[in-house]
Amino acid sequence: MSDKPDGTYPYCSQSFYPHIYSLSSLHRSCLNPRSMCRLETMNRRSFVRRIGLACGGLSPLATRYERLRAQLAASVANPQNKYDAASVAPSLGGSACNLPPVHVENDRVMRTVVGLRPYRPSGFVVRAEKVDDKLVIHNYGHGGAGITLSWGTSQLALQLGCSGHMGPVAVMGCGAVGLATARLLQESGFKVTIYSKTLPPDTTSDAAGGAWTPFLVGDPAKLDSQFSRQLLLASGFAHKRYLSMLGDQFGVRWVRSYTISKTAFDESSVIGTQSMFRSMRPEFRDLTPAEHPFSADCAVRQFDTLLIEPPKYLQAMMHAFREAEGTIVVKTIADRAAIAQLQENLIFNCTGLGSKDLFPDDELMPARGQLTFLKPQPEVLYAVSHDELYMLPRADGIVLGGTYELGETSLTPDKKKMRVILAKHKAFFDSYRHVKC
């Protein structure tokens, strides 16, 4: 199997995750633990077969992969079995006292990119629809959490569509969600063809920052217990899948993250002590002013999180898909008639914002995001959010974000917004205090 693990303050505000999340109701079978166990068994057999271990003992890598899947199945069957990332996360260690500031200067700017997130106020869609004699399984509308939730919602989509199906399967879309869906289908034993008008590095996923967090998933007014269960299920599966992909091959690693706020933290928010994602954030604690270089007037919270580097990750996913004998067809599917003409009878729709042109969805809208890349600073190994902005320390550059503009459709970088974001970041990093721990 290709995607195996590789061994491995005036300038402060509330978190840059100002939105809480929502998603639409899913088919009840998506939440059936027995259905998940059947699918997990099928994936496990396919996984063992592909790595040639069916007649012998499992390698340490395969055993780890198996353990992650077993833990997820157990947590679904019994909600009391809570997933705790701290049990598998390495200790990043180190003090925050001497964090190197980012050098925000105009001559360090490399590029600015724009992506249109597929946002729905009621959350992402995982549901079935018939198009003539084809069964279409929708998996779109992830807002700012496409990479974050891709493996989880794809798992839900497979549960909804794969039962009893025989024969080849089509996936529409080749971003993070489409590729995760395609890989899970391959691991379940299906022959898969991806149809997409764009491929990496030209997808919306390529314009993502890559921090693992369910960001801008929906309108907080839609939050309910059903939503919470579904979101936790998708998040847990996705997080564990990324843990099995840690390493340079897929560009997945842990980073220490700091969130700066000028007010007390909302403990029910995404980074709060009561958050459903609390167990997925090891080394979670609040720092005193003597422990960090940020403004002494700010509340500072640290935790470790996963960082997925889209350029490396998406290319590695493409390679894994092709290595498993997957087929990619560059093709624009303009309407439902074109879908009906595909040779496959089971089709997964992972076209993101493109779904609006293919299916009537009045809720789906763009949420424009803009990122500016500075030249890499290898000594900067932490992430930080402040003033509704964030910094991510990627190998291809320091990522400075960001914007979330609902309804905006322009893919042209806004130079005025870029200057404002750079100025705020510069003021923040230039304000670092000298602290002796």
C-alpha positions as CSV (number, residue, x, y, z in Angstrom):
1,M,0.0,0.0,0.0
2,S,1.4,3.3,-1.0
3,D,0.1,5.6,1.7
4,K,1.7,3.8,4.6
5,P,3.1,5.7,7.6
6,D,6.7,6.7,7.2
7,G,7.8,5.6,10.6
8,T,7.1,8.2,11.6
9,Y,-0.5,42.9,23.6
10,P,-1.9,45.4,21.3
11,Y,-1.6,42.7,18.7
12,C,-3.9,39.9,20.0
13,S,-7.4,38.7,19.5
14,Q,-9.6,35.7,19.7
15,S,-8.7,32.6,17.7
16,F,-8.6,32.8,13.9
17,Y,-11.4,30.1,14.0
18,P,-14.3,32.6,14.5
19,H,-16.9,30.2,13.1
20,I,-18.3,27.2,14.7
21,Y,-19.6,24.4,12.4
22,S,-22.7,22.7,11.0
23,L,-23.6,20.1,8.5
24,S,-26.7,18.6,7.1
25,S,-28.3,15.4,8.4
26,L,-26.8,12.3,6.9
27,H,-28.5,9.0,6.1
28,R,-28.8,6.9,9.3
29,S,-26.8,4.1,7.7
30,C,-23.8,6.3,7.7
31,L,-23.8,6.2,11.5
32,N,-24.3,2.4,11.8
33,P,-21.3,0.9,13.7
34,R,-22.0,-2.5,12.1
35,S,-21.8,-1.0,8.7
36,M,-18.5,0.7,9.6
37,C,-17.2,-2.6,10.9
38,R,-18.0,-4.3,7.6
39,L,-16.3,-1.6,5.6
40,E,-13.3,-1.6,7.9
41,T,-13.0,-5.4,7.5
42,M,-13.1,-5.0,3.7
43,N,-10.5,-2.3,3.8
44,R,-8.3,-4.3,6.1
45,R,-8.3,-7.3,3.8
46,S,-7.5,-5.1,0.8
47,F,-4.7,-3.4,2.7
48,V,-3.1,-6.7,3.8
49,R,-3.4,-8.1,0.3
50,R,-1.8,-5.1,-1.3
51,I,1.2,-5.1,0.9
52,G,1.7,-8.8,0.5
53,L,1.3,-9.8,4.1
54,A,-1.8,-12.1,3.8
55,C,0.3,-15.2,4.4
56,G,2.6,-13.9,7.1
57,G,2.8,-11.7,10.2
58,L,2.0,-8.1,10.0
59,S,4.9,-5.6,9.9
60,P,5.1,-2.9,12.5
61,L,3.8,-0.4,10.0
62,A,0.8,-2.6,9.1
63,T,0.2,-3.3,12.8
64,R,0.0,0.5,13.5
65,Y,-2.4,1.0,10.6
66,E,-4.6,-1.8,11.9
67,R,-4.5,-0.4,15.4
68,L,-5.7,3.0,14.2
69,R,-8.6,1.5,12.3
70,A,-9.6,-0.7,15.3
71,Q,-9.6,2.2,17.6
72,L,-11.9,4.2,15.3
73,A,-14.3,1.2,15.0
74,A,-14.4,0.9,18.7
75,S,-15.0,4.6,19.3
76,V,-18.0,4.4,16.9
77,A,-19.4,1.3,18.4
78,N,-19.0,2.8,21.9
79,P,-19.0,6.6,22.2
80,Q,-17.5,6.3,25.7
81,N,-14.2,5.1,24.1
82,K,-12.7,8.5,23.6
83,Y,-9.9,9.1,21.1
84,D,-6.8,10.7,22.6
85,A,-4.1,11.9,20.2
86,A,-1.7,12.4,23.1
87,S,-1.3,8.6,23.2
88,V,0.4,8.6,19.8
89,A,1.7,12.1,19.4
90,P,5.5,12.7,19.9
91,S,6.6,15.3,22.4
92,L,7.7,18.3,20.5
93,G,9.2,19.8,23.7
94,G,10.9,23.1,23.9
95,S,10.0,26.4,25.5
96,A,8.0,29.2,23.9
97,C,10.3,31.8,25.4
98,N,12.7,32.1,22.5
99,L,10.4,31.6,19.6
100,P,12.0,33.2,16.5
101,P,9.8,35.9,15.0
102,V,8.8,35.8,11.3
103,H,10.5,38.4,9.2
104,V,7.7,40.1,7.4
105,E,9.2,42.4,4.8
106,N,8.1,43.2,1.2
107,D,11.2,41.8,-0.3
108,R,10.5,38.4,1.3
109,V,7.1,38.0,-0.4
110,M,7.2,35.2,-3.0
111,R,3.5,34.9,-4.1
112,T,-0.1,35.4,-3.1
113,V,-2.7,32.7,-3.9
114,V,-6.5,32.7,-3.8
115,G,-8.9,29.8,-3.3
116,L,-12.7,29.6,-3.3
117,R,-13.8,27.3,-0.5
118,P,-17.1,25.5,-1.1
119,Y,-19.2,26.7,1.9
120,R,-22.7,25.8,2.9
121,P,-24.4,27.3,6.0
122,S,-25.9,23.9,6.9
123,G,-22.6,22.1,6.4
124,F,-21.2,19.6,4.1
125,V,-23.3,17.2,2.0
126,V,-23.0,13.4,2.1
127,R,-26.1,12.0,0.5
128,A,-27.3,9.8,-2.4
129,E,-29.1,10.8,-5.6
130,K,-30.1,9.0,-8.7
131,V,-29.2,10.4,-12.1
132,D,-30.9,8.2,-14.7
133,D,-29.6,4.7,-13.8
134,K,-26.6,6.0,-12.0
135,L,-26.2,6.3,-8.2
136,V,-24.4,9.5,-7.3
137,I,-23.0,9.9,-3.8
138,H,-22.4,13.6,-2.9
139,N,-19.4,14.5,-0.8
140,Y,-18.9,18.3,-1.0
141,G,-19.4,21.6,0.8
142,H,-16.6,21.3,3.4
143,G,-15.9,25.1,3.7
144,G,-12.4,25.7,5.0
145,A,-12.0,22.1,6.2
146,G,-11.6,20.1,2.9
147,I,-8.2,18.7,3.7
148,T,-9.0,18.4,7.4
149,L,-12.2,16.3,7.0
150,S,-11.5,14.7,3.6
151,W,-10.8,11.1,4.8
152,G,-13.7,11.3,7.3
153,T,-16.5,12.4,5.0
154,S,-15.2,10.1,2.3
155,Q,-15.6,7.2,4.8
156,L,-19.2,8.2,5.4
157,A,-19.7,8.5,1.6
158,L,-18.4,5.0,1.0
159,Q,-20.7,3.6,3.7
160,L,-23.6,5.2,2.0
161,G,-22.8,4.1,-1.5
162,C,-20.8,0.9,-1.6
163,S,-23.0,-1.7,0.0
164,G,-23.8,-4.4,-2.5
165,H,-22.0,-2.6,-5.4
166,M,-20.0,-4.6,-7.9
167,G,-18.0,-3.2,-10.7
168,P,-15.9,0.0,-11.4
169,V,-16.5,3.3,-9.6
170,A,-16.1,6.9,-10.8
171,V,-15.0,9.9,-8.7
172,M,-15.6,13.4,-9.9
173,G,-13.0,15.8,-8.6
174,C,-9.3,15.5,-7.9
175,G,-8.8,17.7,-4.8
176,A,-8.2,16.4,-1.3
177,V,-11.8,15.1,-1.0
178,G,-11.8,13.4,-4.4
179,L,-8.4,11.7,-3.8
180,A,-9.3,10.5,-0.3
181,T,-12.5,9.0,-1.7
182,A,-10.7,7.4,-4.5
183,R,-8.0,5.9,-2.3
184,L,-10.6,4.4,0.2
185,L,-12.4,2.9,-2.8
186,Q,-9.2,1.3,-4.0
187,E,-8.5,-0.1,-0.5
188,S,-12.0,-1.6,-0.6
189,G,-11.2,-3.4,-3.8
190,F,-12.8,-1.3,-6.4
191,K,-11.4,-0.2,-9.8
192,V,-11.5,3.6,-9.8
193,T,-11.5,6.3,-12.4
194,I,-11.2,10.0,-11.5
195,Y,-12.8,12.5,-13.8
196,S,-11.7,16.1,-13.3
197,K,-11.2,19.3,-15.3
198,T,-8.2,20.3,-13.1
199,L,-5.5,18.3,-11.3
200,P,-3.0,19.3,-8.6
201,P,-1.4,21.8,-8.5
202,D,-4.4,23.6,-9.9
203,T,-7.2,22.6,-7.5
204,T,-8.7,24.5,-4.6
205,S,-7.0,22.2,-2.2
206,D,-3.6,23.5,-3.5
207,A,-4.5,27.0,-2.2
208,A,-5.2,25.7,1.3
209,G,-3.0,26.5,4.3
210,G,-3.0,22.8,5.5
211,A,-3.4,23.1,9.3
212,W,-5.7,20.3,10.6
213,T,-8.7,22.1,12.0
214,P,-12.5,22.0,11.2
215,F,-12.6,25.6,10.1
216,L,-15.6,27.4,8.5
217,V,-17.7,24.3,8.2
218,G,-21.0,26.0,8.7
219,D,-23.3,28.4,10.5
220,P,-23.3,28.1,14.3
221,A,-27.1,28.4,14.3
222,K,-27.3,25.0,12.8
223,L,-25.3,23.2,15.5
224,D,-27.1,20.3,17.2
225,S,-26.4,16.9,18.7
226,Q,-26.8,15.1,15.4
227,F,-24.3,17.5,13.8
228,S,-21.9,17.0,16.7
229,R,-21.9,13.2,16.4
230,Q,-21.4,13.3,12.6
231,L,-18.6,15.9,12.8
232,L,-16.8,14.0,15.6
233,L,-17.0,10.8,13.6
234,A,-15.6,12.4,10.4
235,S,-13.0,14.3,12.3
236,G,-11.8,11.3,14.3
237,F,-11.4,9.0,11.2
238,A,-9.6,11.8,9.3
239,H,-7.3,12.6,12.1
240,K,-6.3,9.0,12.6
241,R,-5.8,8.5,8.9
242,Y,-3.3,11.4,8.9
243,L,-1.5,9.9,11.8
244,S,-0.9,6.8,9.7
245,M,0.6,9.1,7.0
246,L,3.1,11.0,9.2
247,G,6.4,11.7,7.5
248,D,8.0,13.4,4.6
249,Q,6.4,11.2,1.9
250,F,3.0,12.8,2.4
251,G,4.1,16.0,4.0
252,V,2.3,15.4,7.3
253,R,3.8,16.4,10.6
254,W,3.1,17.7,14.1
255,V,3.6,21.4,14.9
256,R,3.4,23.3,18.1
257,S,0.6,26.0,17.8
258,Y,-0.1,29.1,19.8
259,T,-3.4,31.0,19.8
260,I,-3.4,34.6,21.1
261,S,-6.5,36.3,22.5
262,K,-7.1,39.7,24.1
263,T,-10.1,38.2,26.0
264,A,-10.7,35.0,27.9
265,F,-11.0,32.0,25.7
266,D,-14.5,30.7,24.9
267,E,-14.2,27.2,26.3
268,S,-17.0,25.9,24.0
269,S,-15.1,27.1,20.9
270,V,-13.0,24.9,18.6
271,I,-9.9,25.5,20.8
272,G,-11.8,25.5,24.1
273,T,-11.4,23.0,27.0
274,Q,-15.0,21.7,26.2
275,S,-14.3,21.3,22.4
276,M,-15.1,18.0,20.8
277,F,-11.6,18.3,19.3
278,R,-9.8,18.7,22.7
279,S,-8.5,15.1,22.6
280,M,-7.0,15.7,19.2
281,R,-4.8,18.6,20.5
282,P,-1.9,17.2,22.6
283,E,0.2,19.4,24.9
284,F,-2.9,21.6,25.4
285,R,-2.4,24.2,28.1
286,D,-2.4,28.0,28.9
287,L,0.9,29.8,29.2
288,T,1.7,32.5,31.7
289,P,3.3,35.8,30.5
290,A,6.7,34.5,31.8
291,E,6.5,31.6,29.4
292,H,6.0,33.3,26.0
293,P,7.2,36.3,24.0
294,F,3.7,37.6,23.1
295,S,2.0,40.6,24.7
296,A,1.8,40.1,28.5
297,D,-1.8,41.4,28.3
298,C,-2.9,38.5,26.1
299,A,-4.3,35.1,26.9
300,V,-2.1,32.5,25.2
301,R,-3.0,28.9,24.6
302,Q,-0.7,26.2,23.2
303,F,-1.4,22.8,21.7
304,D,0.1,20.5,19.1
305,T,-1.7,20.0,15.8
306,L,-1.1,18.3,12.5
307,L,0.1,20.3,9.5
308,I,-0.5,18.8,6.0
309,E,1.5,20.5,3.3
310,P,-0.8,20.5,0.2
311,P,1.8,20.5,-2.6
312,K,3.6,17.5,-1.3
313,Y,0.5,15.7,0.0
314,L,-1.6,16.0,-3.1
315,Q,1.2,14.9,-5.4
316,A,1.9,11.9,-3.1
317,M,-1.8,11.1,-3.2
318,M,-1.9,11.2,-7.0
319,H,1.1,8.9,-7.1
320,A,-0.5,6.4,-4.6
321,F,-3.7,6.4,-6.6
322,R,-1.8,5.6,-9.9
323,E,0.4,3.0,-8.2
324,A,-2.8,1.2,-7.2
325,E,-3.8,1.1,-10.9
326,G,-6.2,4.1,-10.8
327,T,-7.1,6.0,-13.9
328,I,-7.3,9.8,-14.2
329,V,-9.3,11.4,-17.1
330,V,-9.0,15.1,-17.5
331,K,-12.5,16.0,-18.5
332,T,-15.1,18.7,-17.9
333,I,-18.4,17.2,-16.8
334,A,-20.8,20.1,-17.7
335,D,-24.2,18.7,-16.7
336,R,-26.3,15.8,-15.5
337,A,-26.5,14.4,-19.0
338,A,-22.7,14.1,-19.1
339,I,-22.9,12.2,-15.7
340,A,-25.5,9.8,-17.1
341,Q,-23.1,9.0,-20.0
342,L,-20.2,7.8,-17.7
343,Q,-19.6,4.1,-18.0
344,E,-19.6,3.6,-14.2
345,N,-22.9,3.1,-12.4
346,L,-21.6,4.3,-9.0
347,I,-20.3,7.9,-9.0
348,F,-18.9,10.0,-6.1
349,N,-19.3,13.7,-6.6
350,C,-16.4,15.5,-5.0
351,T,-16.4,18.6,-7.2
352,G,-16.6,21.1,-4.4
353,L,-17.9,24.5,-5.6
354,G,-18.4,22.9,-9.0
355,S,-21.3,21.0,-7.6
356,K,-23.4,24.2,-7.8
357,D,-23.3,23.9,-11.6
358,L,-24.2,20.2,-11.7
359,F,-26.9,20.0,-9.0
360,P,-29.4,22.4,-7.6
361,D,-27.9,23.6,-4.3
362,D,-29.0,27.1,-3.3
363,E,-26.9,27.0,-0.2
364,L,-23.5,26.4,-1.8
365,M,-21.5,29.5,-2.1
366,P,-17.8,30.5,-2.4
367,A,-15.8,31.6,0.7
368,R,-12.8,33.3,-0.8
369,G,-9.5,32.8,1.0
370,Q,-6.2,34.6,0.2
371,L,-2.7,33.5,1.4
372,T,0.6,35.2,1.0
373,F,3.9,33.2,1.1
374,L,7.1,34.6,2.4
375,K,10.5,33.0,1.8
376,P,11.1,30.0,4.0
377,Q,12.5,30.5,7.5
378,P,13.8,27.0,8.6
379,E,14.1,28.1,12.2
380,V,10.4,28.9,12.5
381,L,8.8,25.6,13.5
382,Y,5.6,26.8,15.2
383,A,2.2,28.0,14.1
384,V,0.4,31.0,15.6
385,S,-3.0,32.7,15.2
386,H,-3.7,36.2,16.2
387,D,-6.1,39.1,15.2
388,E,-8.1,36.6,13.1
389,L,-5.0,35.9,11.1
390,Y,-2.6,33.0,11.2
391,M,1.0,31.9,10.3
392,L,2.0,28.4,9.2
393,P,5.6,27.2,8.9
394,R,5.6,25.2,5.7
395,A,8.6,23.9,3.8
396,D,7.6,25.9,0.7
397,G,7.4,29.1,2.6
398,I,5.9,30.9,5.6
399,V,2.2,31.1,5.0
400,L,0.4,34.2,6.1
401,G,-3.4,34.1,6.2
402,G,-5.9,34.9,5.7
403,T,-9.3,36.0,4.6
404,Y,-12.8,34.4,4.5
405,E,-15.0,36.4,2.2
406,L,-18.4,34.8,1.7
407,G,-19.9,35.2,-1.8
408,E,-16.7,36.6,-3.3
409,T,-15.7,34.9,-6.6
410,S,-12.6,36.6,-7.8
411,L,-9.5,34.5,-8.0
412,T,-7.3,37.5,-8.6
413,P,-5.2,38.4,-5.5
414,D,-6.3,41.6,-3.8
415,K,-3.2,43.7,-3.3
416,K,-4.8,46.0,-0.8
417,K,-5.9,43.1,1.4
418,M,-2.4,41.6,1.1
419,R,-0.9,44.9,2.3
420,V,-3.3,45.0,5.3
421,I,-2.6,41.4,6.2
422,L,1.2,41.9,5.9
423,A,1.1,45.0,8.1
424,K,-0.9,43.3,10.9
425,H,1.5,40.3,10.8
426,K,4.5,42.6,10.9
427,A,3.2,44.5,13.8
428,F,2.5,41.3,15.7
429,F,5.9,39.6,15.1
430,D,7.8,42.9,15.7
431,S,6.1,43.1,19.1
432,Y,7.7,40.0,20.6
433,R,9.1,40.5,24.1
434,H,12.4,39.2,25.3
435,V,11.6,36.6,28.0
436,K,14.0,34.6,30.1
437,C,12.6,31.2,31.2
